[in-house]
């Protein structure tokens, strides 16, 4: 799944995100979701989440 639908993302899910500083390079970061920060049900660039390690970015792919 591509992470654009809020309903697809659950707390604790293992996801791939792109951090704000990495948007131009496209470098990806993996981790488990701690909080879902986007309130809308859909976002075209991916739902914004905070990982358990504190990093914040938009979900590009949901792995588990």
Backbone as CSV, one residue per row, in Angstrom:
resi,resn,N_x,N_y,N_z,CA_x,CA_y,CA_z,C_x,C_y,C_z
1,UNK,0.840,-1.190,0.000,0.000,0.000,0.000,0.880,1.248,0.000
2,UNK,0.345,2.317,-0.555,1.170,3.503,-0.789,1.124,4.561,0.311
3,UNK,0.294,4.417,1.327,0.317,5.351,2.454,-0.418,6.655,2.239
4,UNK,-1.279,6.726,1.242,-2.035,7.956,0.991,-3.379,7.973,1.715
5,UNK,-3.845,6.804,2.155,-5.107,6.687,2.869,-4.826,6.506,4.362
6,UNK,-5.399,7.375,5.188,-5.166,7.321,6.634,-5.636,5.993,7.223
7,UNK,-6.756,5.453,6.703,-7.314,4.202,7.233,-6.383,3.005,7.050
8,UNK,-5.438,3.090,6.121,-4.519,1.979,5.863,-3.378,1.912,6.882
9,UNK,-3.182,2.993,7.655,-2.030,3.094,8.555,-2.480,2.879,9.998
10,UNK,-1.807,1.991,10.689,-2.119,1.700,12.087,-0.906,2.006,12.951
11,UNK,-1.163,2.347,14.215,-0.083,2.547,15.178,0.701,1.235,15.279
12,UNK,2.014,1.314,15.209,2.860,0.130,15.284,3.194,-0.480,13.938
13,UNK,2.546,-0.015,12.872,2.812,-0.558,11.538,4.237,-0.219,11.110
14,UNK,4.863,-1.126,10.367,6.215,-0.901,9.844,6.080,-0.248,8.479
15,UNK,6.617,0.966,8.352,6.417,1.766,7.137,7.731,2.331,6.613
16,UNK,7.675,2.799,5.376,8.780,3.535,4.756,8.302,4.971,4.602
17,UNK,9.093,5.937,5.106,8.727,7.347,5.009,9.833,8.132,4.318
18,UNK,9.468,9.328,3.858,10.469,10.277,3.373,10.434,11.465,4.325
19,UNK,11.583,11.807,4.874,11.699,12.954,5.772,11.670,14.244,4.959
20,UNK,11.278,15.347,5.594,11.206,16.647,4.908,12.554,16.987,4.265
21,UNK,13.647,16.780,4.999,14.981,17.128,4.484,15.408,16.227,3.322
22,UNK,14.764,15.075,3.175,15.141,14.116,2.133,14.194,14.131,0.934
23,UNK,13.237,15.060,0.899,12.266,15.077,-0.196,12.935,15.285,-1.555
24,UNK,13.957,16.116,-1.606,14.617,16.369,-2.894,15.464,15.185,-3.350
25,UNK,16.097,14.497,-2.418,16.953,13.359,-2.780,16.154,12.061,-2.902
26,UNK,15.007,11.998,-2.227,14.199,10.789,-2.265,14.669,9.701,-1.322
27,UNK,15.622,10.013,-0.436,16.111,9.022,0.520,14.980,8.607,1.458
28,UNK,14.869,7.308,1.707,13.775,6.779,2.509,14.261,6.301,3.869
29,UNK,13.344,6.303,4.842,13.627,5.877,6.206,12.549,4.876,6.611
30,UNK,12.943,3.820,7.322,11.985,2.808,7.763,11.819,2.866,9.272
31,UNK,10.640,2.454,9.732,10.399,2.396,11.169,8.949,2.090,11.475
32,UNK,8.661,1.997,12.789,7.310,1.715,13.253,6.591,3.008,13.614
33,UNK,5.308,3.091,13.269,4.497,4.286,13.505,4.185,4.428,14.991
34,UNK,4.485,5.609,15.530,4.124,5.940,16.921,2.855,6.793,16.937
35,UNK,2.778,7.807,16.058,1.613,8.692,15.967,1.298,8.970,14.511
36,UNK,0.011,9.150,14.222,-0.430,9.604,12.905,-0.722,11.090,13.047
37,UNK,-0.047,11.925,12.268,-0.132,13.371,12.432,-1.120,14.039,11.476
38,UNK,-1.402,13.424,10.335,-2.354,13.989,9.375,-3.768,13.648,9.813
39,UNK,-4.636,14.672,9.890,-6.022,14.444,10.300,-6.938,14.094,9.141
40,UNK,-6.554,14.452,7.922,-7.384,14.164,6.749,-7.346,12.672,6.428
41,UNK,-8.406,12.166,5.797,-8.474,10.745,5.460,-7.586,10.387,4.273
42,UNK,-7.207,11.409,3.463,-6.366,11.187,2.284,-5.411,12.364,2.131
43,UNK,-4.178,12.077,1.724,-3.225,13.122,1.369,-2.436,12.637,0.158
44,UNK,-2.374,13.448,-0.913,-1.744,12.992,-2.161,-0.251,12.697,-2.052
45,UNK,0.434,13.281,-1.059,1.875,13.041,-0.896,2.176,12.024,0.192
46,UNK,1.144,11.473,0.807,1.318,10.493,1.876,0.925,11.070,3.220
47,UNK,0.421,10.215,4.083,0.010,10.607,5.429,1.257,10.874,6.264
48,UNK,1.248,11.977,7.014,2.404,12.325,7.851,2.314,11.566,9.180
49,UNK,3.430,10.927,9.553,3.492,10.144,10.787,4.773,10.462,11.555
50,UNK,4.760,10.126,12.846,5.974,10.162,13.679,6.333,8.717,13.981
51,UNK,7.590,8.360,13.741,8.069,7.012,14.037,8.435,6.904,15.506
52,UNK,8.626,5.680,15.991,8.969,5.448,17.392,10.295,6.097,17.779
53,UNK,11.188,6.318,16.800,12.476,6.970,17.096,12.382,8.495,17.024
54,UNK,11.164,9.035,16.777,10.948,10.478,16.782,11.006,11.144,15.420
55,UNK,11.398,10.433,14.388,11.478,11.019,13.046,10.071,11.220,12.482
56,UNK,9.891,12.331,11.750,8.591,12.677,11.175,8.716,12.752,9.660
57,UNK,7.774,12.123,8.967,7.787,12.172,7.508,6.494,11.635,6.931
58,UNK,6.421,11.638,5.611,5.220,11.155,4.916,5.420,9.710,4.458
59,UNK,4.385,8.909,4.676,4.438,7.483,4.355,4.460,7.296,2.839
60,UNK,5.439,6.534,2.371,5.549,6.184,0.962,5.112,4.745,0.709
61,UNK,5.272,3.886,1.729,4.889,2.486,1.572,4.639,1.878,2.942
62,UNK,3.643,1.013,3.022,3.346,0.286,4.249,3.853,-1.138,4.050
63,UNK,4.797,-1.544,4.896,5.404,-2.868,4.744,4.684,-3.934,5.564
64,UNK,4.247,-3.606,6.774,3.523,-4.569,7.627,2.430,-3.869,8.380
